[in-house]
Amino acid sequence: MTAAVTGPSPTVPMARINPVAQLIAIGVVTVVLLAAVDPVTPAVVVAAELCLLPAAGLHRPAALARRAWPLLTAAASVGLVNVALSGTTTPMAGLGLALRVLGLAVPGLLFVASTDPVRLADALTLHWRVPTRFAYGALAALRLAPLLAAEFESIRLARRTRGIEAGRNPLAAARLLAGAAFALLVAAVRRGSRLATAMDARGFDSGIARSNARGSVWHGRDTATVAATLAVCGSAVVLSVATGNWAPVFAGG
C-alpha cells in the first residue's frame, strides 16, 4: 500500500512513461480481452505483460508474490469454478477465462507499481482536461490511505490493550472486526470532511483555471508505448484467428 501511495522509484523504467499513455494502453488491452473468450489471445497478452514486470520494479519474487497473490487466486478461482459448475465449459475454456482475468488485472498491477500519483493527477488535468477538483481530490484521498491503515492498526491495538480480544471464537472475531471497521469509517469521514474544507479554503472550488507547476509532456516513448500495445494485441488476435481459436464474445458462444 505504501508503494502505491508514495510512488515508485524514479529509476523504474516504466515510471518514465506518461500516465495517460499507460491508461490508453490499459484501455486497449481491456477492450481486446473483453472481446475475446479464446485462450490464445489472453495467453499472448499475458506473456507480454509478464515481460514488463522487471520494468515496473517487480523483479523480486517476494515483492511480486505479495502483490500478485490475490490476482492468481482470483484467476484460478474463475477458471476452476466455471469448469466445475458449467457442463459446457472445457478445461481449455477455463484456462482461457483464468488467463483473461490475469490479462485484465496485471496492467493495473504494473500501473500502480510504476506510476507516481502526483504525475497521474498532473497528466489527467493537462492532457484529458480532468477537473482539478476531482483529480487532486482523488490524489489527496490516495495519500491518506497509509494513514487509514495505521489508524486501523491503532484501533486494534487499543482494543487489545483494554482486554477486548476474540480469542479463538470466529464469531467474536467477526464482531470485533466489524466494530473496528465502523470506527475506521467514522474517522475516515471526519478526516475527509476536514480535507475537503481545507482544499476549498485553498481555492480548489473557486472555478478559476489553475496553472500547473510541474507540467506533463508527451514524449516519443509514450507514443511508442501505445503503438507497442496495439501491435501486441493485434498480433494476439491474428495468431488466435490463424490457429482457429478466435472466439469473440459477441458471437454468442
C-alpha positions in Angstrom: 0.0 0.0 0.0 2.8 2.4 0.8 4.4 1.9 -2.5 1.2 2.6 -4.2 0.8 5.9 -2.5 4.3 7.3 -2.3 5.1 6.4 -5.9 7.8 4.2 -7.4 11.5 4.9 -7.6 12.5 7.3 -10.4 14.9 4.6 -11.6 12.0 2.3 -12.5 11.9 2.3 -16.4 8.1 2.3 -16.6 7.9 5.4 -14.3 9.2 7.4 -17.3 6.1 6.6 -19.3 3.4 9.3 -19.2 0.5 8.1 -17.1 -2.0 9.0 -19.8 -0.1 6.7 -22.2 -0.3 3.9 -19.7 -4.1 4.4 -19.3 -4.6 4.3 -23.0 -2.6 1.1 -23.2 -4.7 -0.4 -20.4 -7.8 0.6 -22.3 -6.6 -1.1 -25.5 -5.8 -4.3 -23.6 -9.2 -4.2 -21.8 -11.2 -3.9 -25.0 -9.3 -6.7 -26.7 -9.6 -9.1 -23.8 -13.2 -8.3 -23.1 -14.0 -9.0 -26.8 -12.1 -12.4 -26.9 -13.0 -15.5 -25.0 -10.5 -17.9 -26.5 -7.3 -19.0 -24.6 -4.8 -17.9 -27.3 -5.5 -14.1 -27.2 -5.1 -13.7 -23.5 -2.1 -16.0 -23.4 -0.2 -13.8 -25.8 -1.2 -10.6 -23.9 -0.3 -12.1 -20.5 3.1 -13.2 -21.8 3.8 -9.7 -23.0 2.6 -8.2 -19.7 4.8 -10.6 -17.7 7.9 -9.4 -19.6 7.2 -5.9 -18.3 7.3 -6.9 -14.6 11.0 -6.1 -14.2 10.5 -2.7 -15.9 7.9 -1.9 -13.2 10.3 -2.8 -10.4 8.6 -6.1 -9.7 11.6 -8.3 -10.3 11.9 -9.6 -6.7 9.9 -12.8 -6.2 8.9 -11.9 -2.6 7.6 -8.4 -3.6 5.8 -9.8 -6.6 4.2 -12.6 -4.6 2.8 -10.1 -2.0 1.2 -8.0 -4.8 0.1 -10.7 -7.2 -1.3 -13.5 -5.0 -4.8 -12.0 -5.0 -4.7 -11.9 -8.8 -3.5 -15.5 -9.1 -6.1 -16.7 -6.6 -8.9 -14.9 -8.5 -7.8 -16.2 -11.9 -7.5 -19.8 -10.6 -10.9 -19.5 -8.9 -12.6 -18.2 -12.0 -11.2 -21.0 -14.2 -12.0 -23.8 -11.7 -15.5 -22.6 -10.8 -16.5 -22.3 -14.5 -15.2 -25.8 -15.3 -16.7 -27.3 -12.2 -20.2 -25.7 -12.3 -20.7 -25.4 -16.0 -21.3 -28.5 -18.0 -20.3 -26.8 -21.3 -17.0 -25.2 -20.1 -14.0 -27.3 -21.1 -10.7 -27.2 -19.2 -9.2 -25.3 -22.1 -12.0 -22.7 -21.9 -11.5 -22.5 -18.2 -7.8 -21.8 -18.8 -8.8 -19.1 -21.2 -11.0 -17.4 -18.6 -8.3 -17.6 -16.0 -5.8 -16.0 -18.4 -8.4 -13.4 -19.3 -8.6 -12.4 -15.6 -4.8 -12.2 -15.4 -4.6 -10.2 -18.6 -7.1 -7.6 -17.3 -5.5 -7.4 -13.8 -1.8 -7.3 -14.5 -1.9 -3.9 -16.3 -3.4 -2.4 -13.1 -0.6 -4.0 -11.1 2.0 -2.6 -13.4 0.3 0.8 -13.4 0.2 1.1 -9.6 3.8 -0.1 -9.2 5.2 2.3 -11.7 3.1 5.5 -11.7 3.6 8.4 -9.3 0.1 9.6 -8.2 1.2 13.2 -8.5 2.3 12.7 -12.1 -1.0 11.0 -12.8 -3.0 13.9 -11.5 -0.9 16.4 -13.5 -1.3 14.3 -16.7 -5.0 13.9 -16.3 -5.6 17.7 -15.8 -3.3 18.7 -18.7 -3.9 16.0 -21.3 -7.5 15.0 -20.6 -8.7 18.2 -19.0 -10.0 16.4 -16.0 -11.3 19.0 -13.4 -8.6 19.8 -10.9 -11.1 19.5 -8.0 -11.6 15.8 -8.9 -8.1 14.9 -9.9 -6.3 16.4 -6.9 -9.1 15.4 -4.6 -8.5 11.8 -5.6 -4.8 12.3 -5.2 -5.3 13.7 -1.7 -7.5 10.7 -0.8 -4.9 8.3 -2.1 -2.3 10.0 0.0 -4.4 9.3 3.1 -4.6 5.6 2.5 -1.5 4.8 4.7 -3.0 6.9 7.5 -6.1 4.8 7.4 -4.0 1.6 7.6 -2.1 3.0 10.6 -5.3 4.1 12.2 -6.9 0.7 11.9 -3.8 -0.8 13.5 -4.1 1.7 16.3 -7.7 0.8 16.9 -6.9 -2.9 17.0 -4.0 -2.4 19.4 -6.1 -0.1 21.7 -8.8 -2.7 22.0 -6.2 -5.4 22.7 -4.8 -3.1 25.5 -8.2 -2.9 27.1 -8.5 -6.7 27.0 -11.0 -6.8 24.2 -10.0 -9.9 22.2 -11.8 -12.6 20.4 -9.6 -15.5 21.3 -10.4 -18.5 19.1 -14.1 -17.6 18.6 -14.6 -16.7 14.9 -18.0 -15.0 15.6 -16.4 -12.8 18.2 -13.6 -12.0 15.8 -16.1 -11.0 13.2 -17.9 -8.8 15.6 -14.7 -7.1 16.7 -13.6 -6.6 13.0 -17.0 -5.1 12.2 -16.7 -2.7 15.2 -13.1 -1.7 14.2 -14.2 -1.2 10.6 -17.1 1.1 11.7 -14.7 3.1 13.9 -12.4 3.5 11.0 -15.2 4.6 8.7 -16.2 7.3 11.2 -12.6 8.5 11.4 -12.3 8.5 7.6 -15.5 10.5 7.1 -14.3 13.1 9.7 -10.8 13.3 8.1 -12.3 13.5 4.6 -14.6 16.4 5.7 -11.6 18.3 7.1 -9.6 17.6 3.9 -12.5 18.9 1.7 -12.8 22.1 3.8 -9.0 22.6 3.6 -9.0 22.2 -0.2 -11.9 24.5 -0.7 -10.1 27.1 1.5 -7.1 26.8 -0.9 -9.3 27.7 -3.9 -9.9 24.3 -5.4 -13.6 25.2 -5.7 -13.1 28.7 -7.0 -13.9 27.9 -10.6 -10.8 29.7 -11.7 -8.5 27.9 -14.2 -5.4 26.7 -12.3 -1.8 26.6 -13.6 0.4 23.6 -13.2 3.9 24.0 -11.8 5.3 20.5 -12.8 3.7 20.1 -16.2 3.2 16.9 -18.2 4.9 16.3 -21.5 4.0 13.7 -24.1 7.3 12.1 -25.4 8.0 9.8 -28.3 8.4 6.9 -25.9 4.7 7.4 -24.9 3.6 7.1 -28.5 5.8 4.0 -28.8 4.2 2.5 -25.7 0.7 2.9 -27.2 1.9 1.6 -30.6 3.5 -1.4 -29.0 0.3 -2.2 -27.1 -1.7 -2.1 -30.3 0.9 -4.3 -32.0 0.8 -6.9 -29.2 -3.0 -7.0 -29.1 -3.2 -7.1 -32.9 -0.7 -10.0 -33.0 -2.6 -11.9 -30.3 -5.8 -11.6 -32.4 -4.1 -12.6 -35.6 -2.5 -15.6 -34.0 -5.8 -16.6 -32.5 -7.5 -16.4 -35.9 -4.7 -18.2 -37.7 -4.8 -21.1 -35.2 -8.6 -21.4 -35.5 -9.2 -20.5 -31.8 -10.6 -17.0 -32.2 -13.9 -16.8 -30.3 -15.3 -13.2 -30.0 -17.7 -12.7 -27.1 -20.3 -11.1 -29.4 -20.5 -14.2 -31.5 -22.9 -15.7 -28.8 -20.6 -18.6 -27.9 
